[in-house]
């Protein structure tokens, strides 16, 4: 009851906050990140674009998250605080945020997901809305980003520039999107809400971000914003086991044990190859071809990733060992009196000069 009161009281205050047209809603699925949540909320509230509302959906947090969000909701009417009826997991809570946004703010043109531990530049929303205004056919807009360490220091610049606006036909844009996306980064871009709804929001799958971004490409292009406007607190790679644990709380469906590309291919075949949507973006034949394309591209991607993992574990250690033995050989030769043979003198000059010696 208390959560319902905060929800309705927040809505009443939002209606009277100002006369600025609402353009975007940000949904933040929160769960047990109370130590990072204030920084994330502050960065969202500092957005320079005024037409913004923030929905925070708490998924049964056991830390100070509920108290922090309730305090922010009392002081800033742009925040709407809600709690899930039971533990939903990440996918369920993300879907809950979107459904609340459509229910409470149906006039909002754009929607974005936010995390409870990252940071956004104040111009993030303004720049992405400008990208949409400049590309009316775009369904998604994504900026560049920085990866942060736990203490907030910048670790790496992520520059995945993908612009598919104007690419036709649809299947060509779909393939270009699959090959060019960085799903874990671009899922935190800004989307047209109606296109997001037609694309299944975020399906109950492993790697749902990749599937969603590819489905969105069927309805329009992706606009790029070549500015660093998002700071992602990068901890470690989200393994499939972590995704299962985070998203499927009560029951893990059998298809989740399948290879992800097979499960995604079945979804695409069913949704677009069997004509389930009368006014869909593809014919049945095109939908089936697209599902096959997706599976083949995904197998290719998985194979490349498998080889890179093997290379890191096997090939790179061997290379390092060979390099180490080579340096030892050079140092041994250099330590002999008189530097024995003239053949090695060029080697001393090229290699030995780059290393400091005692």
C-alpha positions as CSV (number, residue, x, y, z in Angstrom):
1,X,0.0,0.0,0.0
2,X,2.8,2.4,0.8
3,X,4.4,1.7,-2.6
4,X,1.1,2.4,-4.3
5,X,0.6,5.7,-2.4
6,X,4.1,6.8,-3.4
7,X,3.3,5.9,-7.0
8,X,0.1,7.9,-7.2
9,X,1.4,10.8,-5.1
10,X,4.4,11.1,-7.4
11,X,2.1,11.1,-10.5
12,X,0.0,14.0,-9.0
13,X,3.1,16.0,-8.4
14,X,4.5,15.2,-11.9
15,X,1.4,16.7,-13.5
16,X,2.0,20.0,-11.8
17,X,5.8,20.1,-12.1
18,X,5.9,22.2,-15.3
19,X,4.4,22.7,-18.7
20,X,7.3,21.2,-20.6
21,X,6.1,18.5,-23.0
22,X,7.2,15.0,-21.9
23,X,9.4,13.3,-24.5
24,X,11.3,10.5,-22.7
25,X,10.9,8.1,-19.8
26,X,13.8,6.3,-18.3
27,X,13.2,3.0,-16.5
28,X,15.6,2.0,-13.8
29,X,15.4,-1.6,-12.6
30,X,16.9,-1.5,-9.1
31,X,18.2,-4.3,-7.0
32,X,20.7,-4.2,-4.1
33,X,23.0,-1.4,-5.4
34,X,22.3,1.1,-2.7
35,X,26.0,2.2,-2.5
36,X,25.9,3.2,-6.2
37,X,22.3,4.3,-6.6
38,X,22.5,7.9,-5.4
39,X,25.3,8.7,-8.0
40,X,23.2,7.1,-10.8
41,X,20.0,9.0,-9.8
42,X,21.9,12.3,-9.4
43,X,23.3,12.0,-12.9
44,X,19.9,11.3,-14.4
45,X,18.3,14.2,-12.6
46,X,21.0,16.5,-13.9
47,X,19.9,16.0,-17.5
48,X,19.7,19.2,-19.4
49,X,16.6,18.1,-21.4
50,X,13.6,19.0,-19.3
51,X,11.0,16.6,-20.8
52,X,12.0,13.7,-18.7
53,X,10.5,11.3,-16.2
54,X,12.3,8.5,-14.3
55,X,10.6,5.3,-13.1
56,X,12.5,3.3,-10.5
57,X,11.3,-0.2,-10.0
58,X,12.7,-2.0,-7.0
59,X,12.8,-5.7,-7.3
60,X,12.8,-6.7,-3.6
61,X,16.1,-5.1,-2.6
62,X,17.3,-6.1,0.9
63,X,19.7,-3.1,1.3
64,X,18.9,0.6,1.6
65,X,17.6,0.9,-1.9
66,X,13.9,1.4,-1.0
67,X,14.7,4.2,1.5
68,X,17.0,6.0,-0.9
69,X,14.5,5.9,-3.8
70,X,11.6,7.0,-1.6
71,X,13.7,9.9,-0.3
72,X,14.5,11.0,-3.9
73,X,10.9,10.6,-5.0
74,X,9.7,12.9,-2.2
75,X,12.1,15.7,-3.2
76,X,11.9,15.4,-7.0
77,X,8.5,14.9,-8.6
78,X,10.1,13.6,-11.8
79,X,10.8,10.3,-10.1
80,X,8.1,7.7,-9.8
81,X,8.9,4.9,-7.4
82,X,7.4,1.4,-7.7
83,X,8.0,-2.0,-6.3
84,X,7.5,-5.4,-8.0
85,X,4.8,-7.6,-6.5
86,X,7.4,-10.4,-6.2
87,X,11.0,-11.0,-7.2
88,X,11.1,-10.8,-11.1
89,X,14.7,-10.9,-12.0
90,X,16.4,-8.5,-14.3
91,X,14.4,-9.2,-17.5
92,X,11.1,-9.2,-15.6
93,X,11.9,-5.9,-13.9
94,X,13.1,-4.3,-17.1
95,X,9.8,-5.3,-18.8
96,X,8.0,-4.0,-15.7
97,X,9.6,-0.6,-16.1
98,X,8.6,-0.4,-19.7
99,X,5.0,-1.4,-19.1
100,X,4.7,1.2,-16.3
101,X,6.1,3.8,-18.6
102,X,3.5,3.0,-21.3
103,X,0.8,2.9,-18.7
104,X,1.6,6.1,-16.8
105,X,3.1,8.2,-19.7
106,X,1.7,7.0,-23.0
107,X,2.5,10.3,-24.6
108,X,6.2,9.8,-24.2
109,X,7.9,9.3,-27.5
110,X,11.1,7.7,-26.2
111,X,12.2,5.2,-23.6
112,X,15.5,4.1,-22.2
113,X,16.7,1.7,-19.6
114,X,19.2,2.8,-16.9
115,X,21.2,0.8,-14.5
116,X,21.5,1.4,-10.7
117,X,25.3,1.7,-10.7
118,X,26.4,3.7,-13.8
119,X,26.7,7.5,-14.5
120,X,25.3,9.6,-17.3
121,X,26.6,12.9,-18.7
122,X,24.2,15.8,-18.3
123,X,23.8,16.2,-22.1
124,X,23.1,12.5,-22.6
125,X,19.3,12.9,-23.2
126,X,19.5,16.2,-25.1
127,X,22.1,14.9,-27.6
128,X,20.2,11.6,-28.2
129,X,16.9,13.5,-28.7
130,X,18.6,15.8,-31.2
131,X,19.9,12.7,-33.1
132,X,16.3,11.5,-33.4
133,X,15.0,14.8,-34.5
134,X,17.7,14.8,-37.2
135,X,16.9,11.2,-38.3
136,X,13.1,10.8,-38.2
137,X,13.3,7.2,-39.4
138,X,15.7,6.1,-36.6
139,X,14.4,3.8,-33.9
140,X,17.5,3.9,-31.6
141,X,20.3,6.3,-30.8
142,X,23.4,5.4,-28.9
143,X,26.5,7.5,-27.8
144,X,30.0,6.5,-27.1
145,X,30.9,5.6,-23.6
146,X,33.7,5.2,-21.0
147,X,34.2,2.1,-18.8
148,X,34.9,3.0,-15.2
149,X,36.7,1.1,-12.5
150,X,34.9,0.6,-9.1
151,X,36.5,3.8,-7.8
152,X,35.2,5.9,-10.7
153,X,38.5,6.2,-12.6
154,X,38.3,5.9,-16.4
155,X,39.5,2.5,-17.6
156,X,38.7,2.5,-21.3
157,X,37.0,4.4,-24.1
158,X,34.3,2.5,-26.0
159,X,33.8,3.8,-29.5
160,X,31.3,1.6,-31.3
161,X,29.9,3.9,-34.0
162,X,27.1,2.3,-35.8
163,X,24.8,4.3,-38.2
164,X,22.2,2.3,-40.1
165,X,19.8,5.1,-40.9
166,X,19.0,5.1,-44.6
167,X,20.2,1.5,-45.2
168,X,17.8,-0.4,-47.3
169,X,16.5,-3.1,-47.8
170,X,15.5,-4.2,-44.3
171,X,17.5,-7.5,-44.4
172,X,20.6,-5.6,-45.3
173,X,20.1,-3.3,-42.3
174,X,19.5,-6.3,-40.1
175,X,22.8,-7.9,-41.1
176,X,24.7,-4.7,-40.7
177,X,23.2,-4.2,-37.2
178,X,24.1,-7.8,-36.1
179,X,27.7,-7.4,-37.3
180,X,28.2,-3.9,-35.9
181,X,26.4,-3.7,-32.5
182,X,28.0,-3.8,-29.0
183,X,24.8,-5.1,-27.4
184,X,25.9,-4.7,-23.7
185,X,26.5,-1.0,-24.4
186,X,23.9,-0.1,-26.9
187,X,21.0,-1.6,-24.9
188,X,21.4,1.5,-22.7
189,X,20.7,3.9,-25.6
190,X,17.5,5.7,-26.3
191,X,14.6,4.0,-28.2
192,X,11.4,4.9,-29.8
193,X,8.8,3.5,-27.5
194,X,6.4,2.2,-30.1
195,X,9.2,0.4,-32.0
196,X,10.4,-1.1,-28.7
197,X,7.0,-2.4,-28.0
198,X,6.6,-4.0,-31.5
199,X,10.0,-5.7,-31.0
200,X,9.0,-7.7,-28.0
201,X,10.5,-5.2,-25.4
202,X,13.1,-7.6,-23.8
203,X,12.3,-11.2,-24.4
204,X,12.9,-14.0,-21.9
205,X,16.1,-15.2,-23.4
206,X,19.8,-15.3,-22.8
207,X,21.5,-12.3,-24.4
208,X,18.1,-10.6,-24.8
209,X,19.9,-7.3,-25.6
210,X,21.4,-8.6,-28.8
211,X,18.1,-10.1,-29.9
212,X,16.2,-6.9,-29.2
213,X,18.6,-4.6,-31.0
214,X,18.4,-6.8,-34.1
215,X,14.6,-6.9,-34.0
216,X,14.6,-3.1,-33.7
217,X,16.6,-2.9,-36.9
218,X,13.6,-4.3,-38.8
219,X,11.6,-1.2,-38.0
220,X,14.2,1.5,-38.6
221,X,17.8,2.5,-38.4
222,X,20.2,3.3,-35.5
223,X,21.6,6.8,-35.2
224,X,25.1,7.3,-33.8
225,X,26.2,10.1,-31.4
226,X,30.0,10.5,-31.5
227,X,30.3,11.9,-28.0
228,X,31.2,10.1,-24.7
229,X,28.0,10.6,-22.7
230,X,27.7,7.4,-20.6
231,X,30.1,6.1,-18.0
232,X,29.7,2.3,-17.5
233,X,31.0,0.9,-14.2
234,X,32.5,-2.2,-15.8
235,X,33.1,-5.1,-13.4
236,X,33.5,-8.3,-15.3
237,X,32.0,-10.1,-18.3
238,X,28.4,-11.2,-17.7
239,X,28.6,-14.9,-18.2
240,X,25.6,-17.0,-19.3
241,X,25.5,-18.5,-15.8
242,X,25.2,-15.0,-14.2
243,X,22.5,-14.0,-16.7
244,X,20.5,-17.2,-15.8
245,X,20.8,-16.5,-12.1
246,X,19.9,-12.8,-12.5
247,X,16.9,-13.1,-14.8
248,X,15.3,-16.5,-14.1
249,X,14.6,-16.5,-10.4
250,X,11.8,-19.1,-9.9
251,X,12.2,-21.3,-12.9
252,X,14.7,-21.8,-15.8
253,X,12.8,-22.7,-19.0
254,X,14.2,-25.7,-20.9
255,X,15.0,-23.6,-24.0
256,X,17.5,-21.5,-21.9
257,X,19.7,-24.6,-21.9
258,X,19.9,-24.5,-25.7
259,X,22.6,-22.6,-27.6
260,X,21.5,-18.9,-27.5
261,X,21.6,-18.6,-31.3
262,X,19.2,-21.5,-31.7
263,X,16.8,-20.1,-29.1
264,X,16.9,-16.7,-30.8
265,X,16.4,-18.3,-34.2
266,X,13.3,-20.1,-33.1
267,X,11.9,-16.8,-31.7
268,X,12.6,-15.0,-35.0
269,X,11.1,-17.8,-37.1
270,X,8.0,-17.9,-35.0
271,X,7.5,-14.1,-34.8
272,X,8.4,-13.1,-38.4
273,X,8.5,-16.3,-40.4
274,X,5.0,-17.5,-39.5
275,X,3.1,-14.3,-40.1
276,X,2.1,-13.7,-36.5
277,X,2.1,-9.9,-37.0
278,X,-0.3,-9.0,-39.9
279,X,1.4,-5.7,-40.6
280,X,4.9,-6.8,-39.8
281,X,8.0,-5.4,-41.4
282,X,8.7,-8.6,-43.4
283,X,6.8,-11.1,-45.5
284,X,6.8,-14.8,-44.3
285,X,9.6,-15.7,-46.7
286,X,11.7,-12.7,-45.7
287,X,11.1,-13.6,-42.0
288,X,12.3,-17.1,-42.5
289,X,15.4,-16.0,-44.4
290,X,16.1,-13.5,-41.7
291,X,15.9,-16.2,-39.0
292,X,18.4,-18.3,-41.0
293,X,20.7,-15.4,-41.5
294,X,20.6,-14.7,-37.7
295,X,21.6,-18.3,-36.8
296,X,24.4,-18.4,-39.3
297,X,25.8,-15.0,-38.2
298,X,25.5,-16.1,-34.6
299,X,27.4,-19.3,-35.2
300,X,30.1,-17.3,-36.9
301,X,30.3,-14.9,-33.9
302,X,30.4,-17.8,-31.4
303,X,33.2,-19.5,-33.4
304,X,35.3,-16.3,-33.4
305,X,34.7,-15.9,-29.7
306,X,35.7,-19.5,-29.0
307,X,38.9,-19.0,-31.0
308,X,39.8,-15.8,-29.1
309,X,39.3,-17.5,-25.8
310,X,41.5,-20.4,-26.9
311,X,44.1,-18.0,-28.2
312,X,44.1,-16.1,-24.9
313,X,44.5,-19.4,-22.9
314,X,46.9,-21.3,-25.2
315,X,48.5,-19.3,-28.0
316,X,49.3,-16.1,-26.1
317,X,51.1,-17.8,-23.2
318,X,53.2,-19.7,-25.7
319,X,54.1,-16.5,-27.5
320,X,55.1,-14.9,-24.2
321,X,57.2,-17.9,-23.3
322,X,59.0,-17.8,-26.7
323,X,59.6,-14.1,-26.3
324,X,61.0,-14.6,-22.8
325,X,63.4,-17.4,-24.0
326,X,64.5,-15.1,-26.8
327,X,65.4,-12.3,-24.5
328,X,67.3,-14.7,-22.3
329,X,69.3,-15.9,-25.3
330,X,70.1,-12.3,-26.3
331,X,71.2,-11.5,-22.8
332,X,73.4,-14.6,-22.6
333,X,75.1,-13.7,-25.9
334,X,75.6,-10.1,-24.8
335,X,77.2,-11.1,-21.6
336,X,80.0,-13.1,-23.3
337,X,83.3,-11.3,-23.5
338,X,83.9,-9.4,-26.7
339,X,80.4,-9.9,-28.0
340,X,81.3,-13.1,-29.9
341,X,80.2,-12.9,-33.5
342,X,79.6,-10.0,-35.8
343,X,76.3,-11.5,-37.0
344,X,74.7,-10.7,-33.7
345,X,75.7,-7.0,-33.7
346,X,72.6,-5.8,-35.6
347,X,70.4,-7.8,-33.1
348,X,72.1,-6.0,-30.2
349,X,71.4,-2.6,-31.9
350,X,67.7,-3.3,-32.7
351,X,66.6,-5.2,-29.6
352,X,69.2,-4.6,-26.9
353,X,68.9,-0.8,-27.2
354,X,65.2,-1.0,-26.2
355,X,65.9,-2.6,-22.9
356,X,67.6,-1.1,-19.9
357,X,70.4,-3.2,-18.6
358,X,72.2,-3.1,-15.2
